[in-house]
Structures are given as structure tokens and as C-alpha cells.
Amino acid sequence: MEKDMDGMRSEFHTVTGCITHVLKFGSIPQKITEKYLFFVIPGNPGIIEYYESFMRCLYHRTGSKIPVWGMSYAGHVSLGNEGSGITEIIKQPPEECTLYGQIRHKLAFIQEVIPADVKLVLIGHSIGCYMILRMLKYLPKQQIMRCFLLFPTIERMALSPRGQIITPLLQYLRWIAVFFVKAVSYFSPQMQYRLILRFFKGSKVPECALNASMNLFDPQCVNKVTYLARQEMEIVTELDHDLISNYISKLSFYYGADDHWCPKDYCYEMKKNFPHADIRLCNENFSHAFVLDASQEMSKIIWDWIQKDLHHKAD
């Protein structure tokens, strides 16, 4: 376990048989009645280190009083497995790395590690929002305080502007990405890091995002990332109206103004279908990958947004 000056702990847990990277800012208090936890479920790639800056900012906004935890996806973080042949790498990932396997993976961690008396504020990003919606069926309703669904890819992914481009690539050319990463995996870490700096040239991204991107030089991780993405295009189709209706009082949606994965039309249709839902459209022009350029701003939005729930509990 590693610990930084802000009290962040970087841990590895075995969850559903998979070694899983978990980031923790703060600890769950033992001696108070009302216990809260912000729990972050990332998008794809499911590398929680991308969200380190966002989680740190949110933790600071709580006055370091409410812990902020988050976990990576099964198989998306490199464990240093070197020397595997390409045939071994490109085979179909195990069940734990499928979309439904990833949902079970997050559920297992919450049920095994987080006490039942802790009120959860679930924060999902992109496909992490879809996972949260599915998880709600299996978590005690009274344990869920609020779910923030940020830039939610919860319907018609393959039909979105970005999905129409990505879907055929994932269906027919996914293996090319794996072969390419296998080739550059032989580069030194210093050379790999320079490639990342070149990729982000001209963009001011946090160091945690640069470090997180190093995982994408592991071909086994890239195989699982792209396999999950292909499944997303196939599975995330029609909106589950009944599920959303059942939990609408606990859901808050945040859509991007120019998001090619969930365009504004999806937001407007959500507002039409659920006129009393808590739905916001970004007016700051944040990108879908907000952790690259707007962690501080998004942490403020979430913290301001949750105040009504915290005050209601205090009353």
C-alpha cells in the first residue's frame, strides 16, 4: 500500500478473483452515526488513476471529512505480466472482464468491503453510469444516498456520433490495436512516457492521467479494454425506463453540451421522458473525458449538488 501527503492510499484488492487497483482518500469513520462515502466508478478504460485529481479535489471540498474511494476495472491495470505470446494475449478475456462481469466486480467490492450502515454517493462516468444503474438492483435502496451519472453512456451507444465510427473498428480491427501495443510494449518506460507526452502535446493534463496511460502499453490490458468497448456497443442499446423510474429520486444526470458519446438529443429526450428528474446540461463545454481538463470544476459541481442531500440528512 502506498500513501501520499494527502492521505491517499493506493491499494490492490482481490475482487472476484481479480487483483484490483483501489484508490482511497480518507477512511470510513467508526464512531459517528451518519457515515458517508463517495464511491467513483470510472469509464472505459477503467483505470482509476485517471480520476486521482478529481477524487483529491472532491475530498478537499469535503474538508477531508467524507472519504472518496474509487476502483479500477478487472483487468484494466497492468500487473507487469511480461512475455506472453500474442496468441495468449488476444484470446477472449475471462468472464470477469465482460460488461456484466465488471458490474459484478464492483458489487462484490461494495458488499464485501463497505459496511452496510455507510450511505453511498455513487459517482459514475460514461459506461460507469450504466454499471451503477445495473448495480442498484442489488444494493439496499436505503444505503444509496445519491447517484451522480456524469456524461452517461446508458443508451444507444453504437448509434451515437462516436459510436458509429468506433463500432466497425471494434468489430473488425480491434486486434490491430493489440498488435500495435504489443510492439511498443518492448519500448523502455522512458520512451513510452515520451510517447504519452507527445500524444497529449498542447493539452494541460494532470500527471495522474499521464501515469494512468502507461497501463495502455500492456497489450493484455488493451485487449480487455477494447473487448469491453465492443460489448458496450452491442449491449447498451435501449434505455431501461422501468429501472430509471424505480430509482429516479436518487439519480442525478449530467450531460455534456458537445458529447459525441451521448449527444444533447439524448439529454432532451431524458428530460421529456422524466420531466421531474434531476438532469443538467453542461454549460461549461467540458469534454466527455472531463478528468483530463476539468477535475477541479467537476468536483465543485458535485459538491455543490450534494448539499441538498447532506442538509436534508442534517435536518
Summary of the structure (lengths in Angstrom):
residues: 315
radius of gyration: 19.0
end to end distance: 38.3
largest distance: 60.1
contacts: 994
relative contact order: 0.15
helix: 49%
strand: 17%
